């Protein structure tokens, strides 16, 4: 039994590697197809030509595309995702800073799915084609169809303004 699980895990890993490589490659080449000079965008509209050239060298944008791709792969495999254009800090620092909040949101979402979704699913299955089943189906379809930003705004209005439970 243990060898079966090892074999399945190894199979999954060997499947994931080409998919990740394909995704990294697609992201790289799509980012190079965007019109405009990335160094000029990073430097800003009032930057001098020397500043733009310095950014080209810093981000390896002065090298040919195949060399840029190999450097991109090397840095990505090392976990070096460069410097954020928005915060001007290493991207890995930003990831470390915001990762706990992402995990918290994911955990709360899973908790809500278990607490609300599983009982609704059981009730819906037990009371097939009755009012509770229709209600659960309506909630499920409404939840899937509603835009996330709209649901977020409604939940903020409910939880903060009406109930006063959490800060906005």
Secondary structure per residue as TSV (DSSP state, phi and psi in degrees):
chain	resnum	aa	ss	phi	psi
A	1	X	-	360.0	-42.9
A	2	X	H	-64.5	-36.6
A	3	X	H	-68.1	-32.4
A	4	X	H	-62.0	-45.4
A	5	X	H	-66.6	-40.0
A	6	X	H	-61.2	-42.5
A	7	X	H	-63.7	-43.1
A	8	X	H	-65.1	-41.5
A	9	X	H	-64.2	-44.8
A	10	X	H	-61.5	-39.8
A	11	X	H	-63.6	-42.2
A	12	X	H	-64.3	-43.0
A	13	X	H	-63.5	-43.5
A	14	X	H	-68.7	-21.2
A	15	X	H	-81.6	-36.3
A	16	X	H	-70.1	-37.8
A	17	X	H	-57.3	-51.3
A	18	X	H	-64.0	-34.2
A	19	X	H	-65.6	-44.0
A	20	X	H	-64.8	-42.6
A	21	X	H	-61.6	-41.2
A	22	X	H	-63.4	-44.1
A	23	X	H	-62.2	-44.6
A	24	X	H	-62.1	-42.5
A	25	X	H	-65.2	-44.1
A	26	X	H	-63.0	-43.9
A	27	X	H	-60.6	-44.3
A	28	X	H	-59.7	-52.2
A	29	X	H	-72.4	-32.3
A	30	X	H	-66.7	-38.9
A	31	X	H	-65.8	-24.4
A	32	X	H	-84.1	-16.3
A	33	X	H	-84.7	-15.5
A	34	X	S	-64.5	129.7
A	35	X	S	-67.3	151.9
A	36	X	S	107.0	166.2
A	37	X	-	-96.4	112.5
A	38	X	H	-60.7	-34.9
A	39	X	H	-64.6	-38.9
A	40	X	H	-67.2	-39.3
A	41	X	H	-65.0	-41.0
A	42	X	H	-67.4	-43.5
A	43	X	H	-70.0	-31.6
A	44	X	-	100.7	163.9
A	45	X	T	-72.1	-20.2
A	46	X	T	-101.0	10.3
A	47	X	-	-74.4	148.6
A	48	X	-	-79.3	166.3
A	49	X	H	-64.6	-32.1
A	50	X	H	-66.3	-40.7
A	51	X	H	-64.9	-40.0
A	52	X	H	-64.8	-42.4
A	53	X	H	-64.9	-37.3
A	54	X	H	-63.2	-40.0
A	55	X	H	-68.0	-39.5
A	56	X	H	-57.2	-43.4
A	57	X	H	-69.5	-40.6
A	58	X	H	-63.0	-39.1
A	59	X	T	-97.6	10.4
A	60	X	T	61.0	26.0
A	61	X	T	-80.5	-7.6
A	62	X	T	-87.6	-4.4
A	63	X	S	-95.7	161.6
A	64	X	-	-63.7	155.2
A	65	X	H	-55.2	-45.2
A	66	X	H	-61.1	-37.3
A	67	X	H	-68.4	-42.0
A	68	X	H	-57.9	-41.5
A	69	X	H	-63.7	-45.8
A	70	X	H	-63.8	-40.9
A	71	X	H	-65.0	-39.0
A	72	X	H	-61.9	-46.0
A	73	X	H	-61.3	-46.2
A	74	X	H	-58.1	-50.0
A	75	X	H	-65.1	-39.5
A	76	X	H	-63.9	-42.6
A	77	X	H	-65.9	-28.7
A	78	X	H	-79.8	-12.1
A	79	X	T	86.3	11.6
A	80	X	-	-94.5	102.6
A	81	X	-	-97.4	12.7
A	82	X	-	83.1	-160.3
A	83	X	B	-109.4	136.5
A	84	X	-	-69.3	135.0
A	85	X	T	-72.4	-22.6
A	86	X	T	-88.3	-45.5
A	87	X	T	-98.9	-13.3
A	88	X	-	62.0	23.0
A	89	X	S	-114.6	163.7
A	90	X	B	-58.8	138.3
A	91	X	H	-59.6	-36.5
A	92	X	H	-62.3	-34.8
A	93	X	H	-63.5	-42.7
A	94	X	H	-63.8	-40.5
A	95	X	H	-62.2	-46.0
A	96	X	H	-62.3	-35.1
A	97	X	H	-70.5	-41.5
A	98	X	H	-96.9	-8.9
A	99	X	H	-61.7	-43.8
A	100	X	H	-58.7	-38.8
A	101	X	H	-67.1	-35.7
A	102	X	H	-65.1	-43.7
A	103	X	H	-63.1	-41.5
A	104	X	H	-61.8	-45.8
A	105	X	H	-62.9	-41.5
A	106	X	H	-63.1	-42.4
A	107	X	H	-65.0	-42.3
A	108	X	H	-63.7	-40.6
A	109	X	H	-62.6	-45.4
A	110	X	H	-63.1	-41.3
A	111	X	H	-59.8	-45.8
A	112	X	H	-64.9	-37.8
A	113	X	I	-62.6	-42.7
A	114	X	I	-68.7	-45.4
A	115	X	I	-70.9	-36.2
A	116	X	I	-100.6	-47.7
A	117	X	I	-68.6	-43.9
A	118	X	I	-65.2	-49.0
A	119	X	H	-60.8	-39.1
A	120	X	H	-63.5	-38.3
A	121	X	H	-65.3	-41.0
A	122	X	H	-66.1	-45.7
A	123	X	H	-60.8	-42.4
A	124	X	H	-63.2	-38.0
A	125	X	H	-72.3	-39.6
A	126	X	H	-72.3	-36.7
A	127	X	T	-108.0	48.1
A	128	X	T	-53.9	131.7
A	129	X	T	61.6	19.9
A	130	X	S	-105.9	178.4
A	131	X	H	-56.4	-45.6
A	132	X	H	-60.9	-36.5
A	133	X	H	-65.0	-44.7
A	134	X	H	-63.4	-40.8
A	135	X	H	-62.7	-46.7
A	136	X	H	-63.3	-41.0
A	137	X	H	-64.2	-42.6
A	138	X	H	-60.7	-45.4
A	139	X	H	-62.1	-43.2
A	140	X	H	-64.6	-47.1
A	141	X	H	-65.9	-39.5
A	142	X	H	-64.3	-40.1
A	143	X	H	-65.8	-36.6
A	144	X	H	-75.2	-37.2
A	145	X	H	-82.0	-25.8
A	146	X	S	-73.3	137.3
A	147	X	-	-63.0	138.7
A	148	X	H	-60.5	-42.6
A	149	X	H	-63.0	-35.3
A	150	X	H	-69.3	-44.1
A	151	X	H	-62.0	-39.8
A	152	X	H	-60.9	-44.2
A	153	X	H	-63.6	-44.1
A	154	X	H	-62.8	-41.3
A	155	X	H	-65.9	-38.2
A	156	X	H	-61.6	-45.3
A	157	X	I	-60.4	-42.5
A	158	X	I	-69.8	-54.5
A	159	X	I	-72.8	-36.5
A	160	X	I	-91.1	-57.9
A	161	X	I	-74.6	-44.8
A	162	X	I	-81.3	-48.8
A	163	X	S	-93.4	-23.5
A	164	X	-	64.6	30.1
A	165	X	-	-85.1	-41.7
A	166	X	S	-128.7	156.6
A	167	X	-	-75.0	150.6
A	168	X	-	-72.3	360.0
